[in-house]
């Protein structure tokens, strides 16, 4: 395997970890709140949620395993925030997929127009 292929495979594997963490509606809502409101405590994240504090904690740990967010203990409370650099890396990966898809559609369009 070439060095480029190894790097691409590593990027895909790294992206898969965060996509798995984001593959839940509750976790996506948590990420949305952290994005919109900044760092929040588990108590604040539980406010208005239709799940328990324990469930929010479980989802936060899944996001932490995916390296999408991180928590820090402040006194008796944990405050969670997004890992912006990590999410920016995922955005770049999605942008590349979008560019590849657009290029493939362009090639298909040319092929269809030449055959038609």
C-alpha positions in Angstrom: 0.0 0.0 0.0 1.4 3.4 -0.9 2.0 6.1 1.6 -0.8 8.1 0.1 -3.2 5.2 0.4 -2.2 4.6 4.0 -2.9 8.3 4.8 -6.3 8.2 3.0 -7.2 5.0 4.8 -6.2 6.5 8.2 -8.3 9.6 7.4 -11.3 7.5 6.5 -10.9 5.4 9.7 -10.6 8.6 11.8 -13.7 10.1 10.2 -15.6 6.8 10.7 -15.1 7.2 14.5 -16.7 10.6 14.7 -19.5 9.7 12.2 -20.4 6.7 14.4 -20.5 9.0 17.4 -22.8 11.5 15.5 -25.0 8.7 14.3 -27.7 9.3 17.0 -30.4 11.9 17.0 -29.8 12.8 20.7 -26.1 13.2 20.2 -26.7 15.4 17.2 -29.0 17.6 19.3 -26.3 17.8 22.0 -23.7 18.8 19.3 -26.2 21.4 18.0 -26.6 22.9 21.5 -22.9 23.0 22.2 -22.3 24.6 18.8 -25.0 27.2 19.4 -24.6 27.9 23.1 -20.9 27.1 23.8 -19.7 24.9 26.7 -22.5 23.6 28.8 -22.8 21.6 32.0 -24.7 18.3 32.0 -27.4 19.9 34.0 -27.9 22.6 31.3 -27.8 20.0 28.6 -30.5 18.0 30.4 -32.8 21.1 30.6 -35.4 20.7 27.9 -34.2 17.3 26.8 -36.6 14.4 26.7 -34.0 12.1 28.2 -32.5 11.7 31.7 -29.3 13.2 33.0 -27.8 9.7 32.9 -28.7 9.3 29.3 -27.2 12.7 28.4 -24.0 11.6 30.3 -23.9 8.4 28.3 -24.3 10.3 25.0 -21.6 12.8 26.0 -19.2 9.9 26.7 -20.0 8.4 23.2 -19.2 11.8 21.7 -16.0 12.0 23.7 -15.0 8.5 22.4 -15.5 9.9 18.9 -13.4 12.9 20.0 -16.2 15.3 19.0 -16.3 16.9 22.4 -14.5 17.0 25.7 -15.6 17.5 29.3 -13.8 19.1 32.2 -14.8 18.8 35.9 -15.4 22.2 37.5 -16.3 21.5 41.1 -19.1 19.0 41.3 -20.2 19.7 37.7 -18.8 18.6 34.3 -18.8 21.2 31.5 -18.7 19.9 28.0 -17.5 21.7 24.8 -17.0 20.8 21.2 -13.6 20.0 19.8 -13.7 22.6 17.0 -10.5 21.4 15.3 -11.8 17.8 15.2 -15.1 18.9 13.7 -13.2 21.1 11.2 -11.2 18.0 10.1 -14.5 16.1 9.5 -15.8 19.1 7.5 -12.8 19.0 5.3 -13.4 15.3 4.7 -17.0 15.9 3.8 -15.9 18.7 1.5 -13.6 16.3 -0.3 -16.3 13.8 -0.7 -18.6 16.5 -2.1 -15.9 17.6 -4.6 -15.3 13.9 -5.7 -19.1 13.5 -6.1 -19.4 16.6 -8.2 -16.5 15.5 -10.4 -18.1 12.1 -10.9 -21.4 13.7 -11.8 -19.6 15.9 -14.3 -18.0 12.9 -15.9 -21.3 11.2 -16.1 -22.9 14.2 -17.7 -20.2 14.4 -20.4 -20.6 10.7 -21.1 -24.4 10.9 -21.4 -24.2 14.0 -23.7 -21.6 12.3 -25.9 -23.7 9.1 -26.2 -27.0 11.0 -26.8 
